[in-house]
Structures are given as C-alpha cells and as structure tokens.
Amino acid sequence: MAGVQSTQSVQEPQVDISKTSYVPAEGYDKKCIFCKIVNNEMGTELLHSGEEISCFRDIKPGAPHHYLVVPTKHVGNCKSLRKDHVPLVKRMVDLGKEILQRNNVTDLADVRFGFHWPPFCSVAHLHLHVLAPASQMGLMSRLFYRLNSYWFVTADQLIEALNSKEDTN
C-alpha cells in the first residue's frame, strides 16, 4: 500500500483487561457493539487494548487474516471525521500492520486497509478493516471490500480526503 508508510511501532499504553472492572467511560456508547467489545463485555478476544485504539478479529472474515482496528472511545463513521483525525487514522493503520506482523504476515503489499463509506457500514463506530492476504479473498469479499467503489475507501483515500478538508474550529 503506497502512501501510508510508517516503520514506527504504535506506542500506546497497554491495558491489562484482566484487572479492569467494567465502568462505562467517557466516549462509550452503550448501544454500540464495538464499544461493548473494547470494554470487554462481549467475551471477544482483544488482540490489542490501548487507551486510544483497540483491535480484534472480524466475526465474518473476508480473508485469512481479517482484523478490525477501532478507536477505544466511540468515534462515528468516516463521514464524521475532521482533518485533525488524520493522526488517529494513521495510528490505526500502524497498529493494523503491527498485528499482521505479529501474526507472521510479512507481505504488506498484499494487504488491504480500508473503511466502509456510509451508509454502507454495518456499525456506526469507526473501524479499519485489515485484510491479508488480499490475493486470497473470495469473490464476495473482493466485491464487499472492492477498491475504487462507492462503499469502500482505502485508508490512503480517507487520509487524503481528510487532509483536503478545510480546518474547523
């Protein structure tokens, strides 16, 4: 993937979820399934749980490795983002790369990083799809996570769109 290149490891405090009790935090939407997952209410294995971003496997994988990287606090979909969200999106991509590498995926040229564009997202909590190897995606996944479509944008495309937005106060 061209454009979003970073060799830095995502430096974020790790949270030992075994020692945390459930207390709804600021930025928690009690109706949001992803908020429930990152707050350890659903029994979903968290591959990364940090103060800013978390990661877990997609329940309906579109590739042998299909992960979702989400902000730990509730953030709406791609359309709700502003220019100042670009660093968050970049850190989400960096974490996706890190998770792939931990799972022995070394060919980052055969990876798809992207977001479903509203109204085509099933959960209204920002989530980056990390799919690898993209060359092993089935027909339906190739359609569902299709590049240059109305319903799916790459992380690079989203960053470019956010950077072109006017600054908001």
C-alpha positions as CSV (number, residue, x, y, z in Angstrom):
1,M,0.0,0.0,0.0
2,A,1.5,3.3,-1.1
3,G,1.1,6.5,0.9
4,V,0.6,5.3,4.5
5,Q,4.2,4.2,5.3
6,S,5.4,4.1,8.9
7,T,8.0,1.9,10.5
8,Q,7.3,3.2,14.0
9,S,5.7,0.9,16.4
10,V,2.4,2.0,17.9
11,Q,3.5,3.3,21.3
12,E,0.4,3.2,23.4
13,P,-0.1,2.2,27.0
14,Q,-1.3,-1.4,27.2
15,V,-4.3,-2.1,29.4
16,D,-4.4,-5.4,31.4
17,I,-8.0,-6.1,30.8
18,S,-8.0,-9.0,33.3
19,K,-7.5,-6.4,36.1
20,T,-10.1,-3.9,35.0
21,S,-13.7,-3.8,36.1
22,Y,-16.4,-2.6,33.8
23,V,-17.0,1.1,34.3
24,P,-18.5,2.9,31.3
25,A,-16.0,5.5,30.3
26,E,-16.3,8.8,28.6
27,G,-16.8,8.2,24.9
28,Y,-18.8,5.0,25.5
29,D,-22.0,4.3,23.5
30,K,-24.0,1.7,25.4
31,K,-25.8,0.7,22.2
32,C,-22.6,0.2,20.2
33,I,-21.3,-3.4,19.7
34,F,-17.7,-2.2,19.2
35,C,-17.9,-0.1,22.4
36,K,-19.0,-3.3,24.2
37,I,-16.2,-5.3,22.7
38,V,-13.4,-2.9,23.6
39,N,-14.9,-2.7,27.2
40,N,-14.6,-6.5,27.4
41,E,-18.4,-7.0,27.7
42,M,-18.7,-9.5,24.8
43,G,-16.0,-12.0,25.5
44,T,-14.3,-11.2,22.3
45,E,-10.5,-11.7,22.3
46,L,-8.8,-8.3,22.1
47,L,-5.5,-8.6,20.1
48,H,-4.6,-5.1,21.3
49,S,-6.3,-3.0,24.0
50,G,-5.0,0.5,24.5
51,E,-6.2,3.9,25.7
52,E,-6.7,5.2,22.2
53,I,-7.1,2.2,19.9
54,S,-8.0,-1.5,20.1
55,C,-8.0,-4.5,17.7
56,F,-9.9,-7.7,17.4
57,R,-10.7,-10.3,14.7
58,D,-13.7,-9.7,12.4
59,I,-16.6,-12.0,13.2
60,K,-17.1,-12.7,9.4
61,P,-13.6,-12.8,8.0
62,G,-13.1,-11.8,4.4
63,A,-9.5,-13.0,4.2
64,P,-7.3,-15.5,6.2
65,H,-6.3,-12.5,8.4
66,H,-9.2,-10.0,8.9
67,Y,-8.9,-7.6,11.8
68,L,-10.8,-4.6,12.9
69,V,-8.9,-1.7,14.4
70,V,-11.2,0.7,16.3
71,P,-10.8,3.8,18.5
72,T,-11.3,2.7,22.1
73,K,-13.6,5.6,22.7
74,H,-16.6,5.9,20.4
75,V,-15.9,7.8,17.2
76,G,-18.6,7.9,14.5
77,N,-18.1,6.7,10.9
78,C,-15.7,8.1,8.3
79,K,-18.0,10.9,7.3
80,S,-17.9,12.3,10.8
81,L,-14.1,12.7,10.8
82,R,-12.2,16.0,10.6
83,K,-8.8,16.9,9.4
84,D,-7.5,16.6,13.0
85,H,-8.4,12.9,12.9
86,V,-5.6,12.1,10.4
87,P,-3.1,11.1,13.1
88,L,-5.7,8.7,14.6
89,V,-6.3,7.1,11.2
90,K,-2.5,6.7,10.7
91,R,-2.1,5.2,14.1
92,M,-4.9,2.7,13.3
93,V,-3.1,1.7,10.1
94,D,0.2,1.3,12.0
95,L,-1.5,-0.9,14.6
96,G,-3.0,-3.0,11.8
97,K,0.5,-3.5,10.3
98,E,1.8,-4.4,13.7
99,I,-0.9,-7.0,14.3
100,L,-0.3,-8.5,10.9
101,Q,3.4,-8.8,11.6
102,R,2.7,-10.4,15.0
103,N,0.7,-13.0,13.0
104,N,3.5,-13.7,10.5
105,V,2.1,-11.7,7.6
106,T,5.2,-10.2,6.1
107,D,4.0,-9.2,2.6
108,L,2.4,-5.8,3.3
109,A,2.0,-5.3,-0.4
110,D,-0.8,-7.9,-0.4
111,V,-2.9,-6.2,2.3
112,R,-6.0,-4.1,2.1
113,F,-6.6,-1.4,4.7
114,G,-9.9,0.4,4.4
115,F,-13.2,1.7,5.7
116,H,-16.8,1.2,4.5
117,W,-18.3,4.5,3.5
118,P,-21.6,5.4,5.0
119,P,-24.3,4.3,4.5
120,F,-22.5,1.1,3.7
121,C,-21.1,0.4,7.2
122,S,-22.8,-2.1,9.5
123,V,-21.6,-0.5,12.7
124,A,-21.5,3.3,13.2
125,H,-18.2,3.1,15.2
126,L,-15.1,4.0,13.1
127,H,-13.4,0.7,12.2
128,L,-10.5,0.0,9.9
129,H,-10.6,-3.4,8.0
130,V,-7.2,-5.0,7.8
131,L,-7.4,-7.9,5.3
132,A,-4.5,-10.2,4.3
133,P,-3.5,-11.7,2.0
134,A,-5.8,-9.7,-0.3
135,S,-5.0,-12.1,-3.1
136,Q,-6.7,-14.9,-1.1
137,M,-10.0,-13.0,-0.7
138,G,-13.1,-14.8,-2.1
139,L,-15.4,-13.4,-4.7
140,M,-17.9,-11.9,-2.2
141,S,-15.1,-10.4,-0.2
142,R,-13.5,-8.9,-3.3
143,L,-16.8,-7.2,-4.0
144,F,-17.5,-6.2,-0.4
145,Y,-14.0,-4.7,0.1
146,R,-13.6,-3.5,-3.5
147,L,-11.2,-0.8,-4.2
148,N,-12.4,2.4,-6.0
149,S,-16.1,1.6,-5.1
150,Y,-18.8,3.8,-3.7
151,W,-18.9,1.7,-0.5
152,F,-15.2,1.1,0.4
153,V,-12.3,3.6,0.7
154,T,-8.7,2.8,1.4
155,A,-7.0,4.3,4.4
156,D,-4.9,6.4,2.0
157,Q,-8.0,7.7,0.3
158,L,-9.6,8.6,3.6
159,I,-6.4,10.4,4.8
160,E,-6.3,12.3,1.5
161,A,-9.9,13.4,1.8
162,L,-9.4,14.5,5.4
163,N,-6.3,16.4,4.6
164,S,-8.2,18.3,1.8
165,K,-10.9,19.3,4.3
166,E,-11.0,22.9,5.5
167,D,-9.7,23.4,9.0
168,T,-12.6,23.6,11.5
169,N,-12.5,25.4,14.8
